[in-house]
Amino acid sequence: MTFTELHRALGLAPGPLTDQLLDEAIAAGVAETDGLDWKSELPPARGLTQTDLPKDIAAMANSGGGLIVYGVTESQKAATGRVDVGEFGESYERTLRSAAITAISPPVFGLVVHRFGGQGCRAVAVEVPASVDGPHLIYRNEFFGAPVRNDSDTVWMKERQIEAMYRARFDERRHAAEALDSLYAEAAAGRDLAKRAWLIATAHPRVPSLHGRLSREQARETLGKATPLALRYADRRGVHPMENVDGTNPRPGLRRWAAANTATSERSIWKEAWASIHHDGSVSIAAAIGGHRMSRDGHFEGSQVQSTAIECGIADFMALLRMTAEATGSSEYDLRVGVEWAGAEPLSILTSDNFGYSYDGTSTPLHRYTPVEATVDASEPDLDYERHVYELAEDCVNQGGISNLEVLTQPADNRPST
């Protein structure tokens, strides 16, 4: 589901961006605005960074996001008809996304590209997300500028506008850091950290969701999609937190839906886990990863953490993050993953030897685990996102002296070269 300037202009609720919707907008003569730009032709793929495309995308990002539609004629800024834009393949789309990254500073991530119509009336819409990294600048030779939308026109920011936008960026970063601190502390609160180590993973969208609260059914569906996606990232040789929470019956909390722990029996409490989806698009998981079972009747010490437990926890967290982003329309996220332990013994991360037995010979004892932080685009292509999952897990286990991942496989890029 999405809500664009076309939905707004036609007075429609959030929904898919379709060919029919585009026709209705043209029939109604919808006019260009700060968030809507009609274009009759696509710029040529060759030399795309030297066309007006980077300027148009940067201007839209600097103006709170919006929609650039190619394949629509206009008169006096109002849509009048459609014209075929020609072939728009995967290669062109990759070039377009690359231009938004390489020709704009800071880069604009999270573009959503929509294709419409068949032969003779093909159109393309580029959905530019709202950005908190403004001002986005474009460079032409030795000069640079910050474009911005002014109703239906694109103009250049004055010095004071640029200054104000930089100030807003720095303020946003401070607020985002405070929000992530609060989420992380809240997820860690109340855990028995002196008895066993816990994985705490939280993510906060850089632009909080404005699509309204998820219903219980939407939260249930999002939680339900996370587990099979996580099993695409990591196999079943470890303990998956999402398999130990009640995703079929999310409970209401303070501006969130919470999936409560289901590992409550004396025999299963060692794999306790909790998960939540917040109404602003934030996500958190808390999972006990110390003191896991090592044999039928024995358990590791609370300070001993199998690397597979960390890998599975990250796979589940990143899967839930991706599904939540899809449900709430969020894109860029700041995230933090840590292992919290308050016992007297140093924390140790265990790997497996060649015979499959747990082994701590390469572990680096940790008196304090430093949380790993990153920024990811949760709407990026599958392969790119899977690579972030793998790299995040690597960072988390490397800190404990472990080099190799056991249940996560490094994604292979099988895309054809261009």
Secondary structure, DSSP 4 states (H G I P E B T S, - for coil): -B--HHHHHHTPPSB---HHHHHHHHHTTPBPBTTEEEESSPPPSTTGGGSSHHHHHHHHHHTT-EEEEESEEEETTEEEEE-------HHHHHHHHHHHHHSEES-----EEEEE--TTS-EEEEEEPP-SSPPPEEEETTEEE-EEEETTEEEEPPHHHHHHHHHHHHHHHHHHHHHHHHHHHHHHTT--TTTS-EEEEEEEESS---S-PPPHHHHHHHHHHHHHHHHHHB-TTS--GGGGB-TTSPEEETTEEEE-B---STTTGGG-EEEEEETTS-EEEEEE-BS-B-SSS-B--TTEEEHHHHHHHHHHHHHHHHHHHHHHT--EEEEEEEEE--SSSPBEEEEE-TTS-EE-TT---BSSPPPEEEEEETTS-HHHHHHHHHHHHHHHHHTTT----SSB------PPP-
